[in-house]
Amino acid sequence: MFSMRQRNYLWPCLVIAGALAMTAFQLHRQGRILWCACGHLNVWAGDIWSVHNSQHLLDPYSFTHVLHGMALCGILAVFLFRMPLVWRLTLAAFLEGLWEIIENSQWVIHRYRDSTANIGYCGDSIANSMADIACCAIGFVLAHYLGWKRSAALFAVIELVLIICIRDSLTLNIIMLVHPVEAIRSWQMAQ
């Protein structure tokens, strides 16, 4: 019924689908809504200061999830180099789903509000979280095909563009979540 190649991808695809379903279920249990409460089904919400941020499918922070995938591709290639690529991608998608659950916990939401420039952050919609996991997978595949040197260059370019365009990036996000710096927060809030 299935060719050998199809069978090699069947289980990873089923595991990814299961991880997405469990992530969506847990996010629903945490009180996340399916899509933006405004009722509009926008694909892109570009204003990080609006109530639409992290509520529609994609936003500027989607690029940080591409960077998650790029980083996970490198880390998993170093530590699990014998694991087939499709299973490393599966693990990356699972880890990103786990991050989405943690990111949307009340503790992290309050941490973002208190310590970062995201004062009005209320968590992601389920659709946005699913898109973030897809962005991670895209970043993973992109990094695999680009190789580490070109991936590192692209990573730096995306970080720089985000810093210029929205005064935030994956690096700044991590810094502000782990050890907030008031000077960074002030700079981010000064539009």
C-alpha positions, 0 to 999 in steps of 0.5 A: 500500500505504501512505498518504503519511502512513504513509510519512512515519513508516515510515522514522523508525520503522525507524531508531528500531527499528534504533537500539534493536536496535543499542543492545541488542546493544552493551549485551549485548556490554558484559555487561549482562543482559536483566533483573534477575538476581533473576528477577522481572519487576517493572515498577517498582523504587522503592528506589534503594539496592537491587540492583534499581535500574536492573535492572527496567523503570522506577525513579526515574531513569526521570524523568531520562530524561524530562528528557533528552527534554525537553531534547533537544526544545528543543535540536534545535528550536533547532539543527535547526528545519527538520528535520521533528519526527519526524526530530528525535524519531528523532535524540533516540532515537538520541542517548539510545541512544548515551548508554545505551551510554556510561552502561553502559561500565565507565569511567562505571560506575566513575565513578558508584561512585567519585564519586556516591552510587551506590556499588553501581551495576553498570550498567543491564539491557537492559530498563531501558535500552530503557525509558530510551530510551522515557522520553526519547521520551515527554519529547520528545513531552511537551515539544513539546506543552507548549511551552518555558515549560510544559516548563521549569516541568515540568522544574523540578518533576520535578527538585525532586521527585527531589531531595526523594524520592531526593536526586538529580536530572538536574542533581545527576547531571551535576554529580557525574559531571563535577565531583564535590562531596563535600558533595553526595555526603555529603548524598545518602548521609545518609538 
